[in-house]
Amino acid sequence: MNIDHIKNIYNKLFDEKKLKYKRSLSFGDYFTDRWERAKKENFGEGSSVYDNVLIMGDVTVGKNTKIGPNCILDGTGKLSIGDECSIAAGTHIYTHHTVKRAISFGQEEIEYAPSIIGNGVYIGPNCVLQKGITIGDRVVIGAMSFVNKSIDSNKKVAGCPAKYIGKI
């Protein structure tokens, strides 16, 4: 197989997706299936994850959870995501950081803490969730929010840092 053969396959798949869904995707997403990748990652039944999502460490995901493109799921400190969640494009969820290591010129260790996301959680596009937080069930996190504290169930938060804006 040569590069022209790959280009022809790509162009055919591009045209099919564009016609059917009116969208274009990252190169790898034409050759992979979101639901098959989720199965390979041992995510719950009906869950999906795009090919271009970075998954590191110990990440568990429940049933029917959708993870959009260009996300980072950092499970180096253990990450758990519940059932029926929607994680929008560009969201980063962390379980570690290297702040103390960096400012100590490598004298301090990398810090790890598990993060837990409940069931029925919506996380808007381009959010960042800090290590060591717990998000309750039925939570909405507005687009471009920075979450650096745990959030109780049935809350809406937004902003940088995320603040309470309403209840579900």
Secondary structure, 3 states (H helix, E strand, C coil): CCHHHHHHHHHHHHHHHHHHHCCCCCHHHHCCCHHHHHHHCCCCCCCEECCCCEEEEEEEECCCCEECCCCEEEEEEEEEECCCCEECCCCEECCEECHHHHHCCCCCCCEECCEEECCCCEECCCCEECCCCEECCCCEECCCCEECCCECCCEEEEECCEEEEEEC
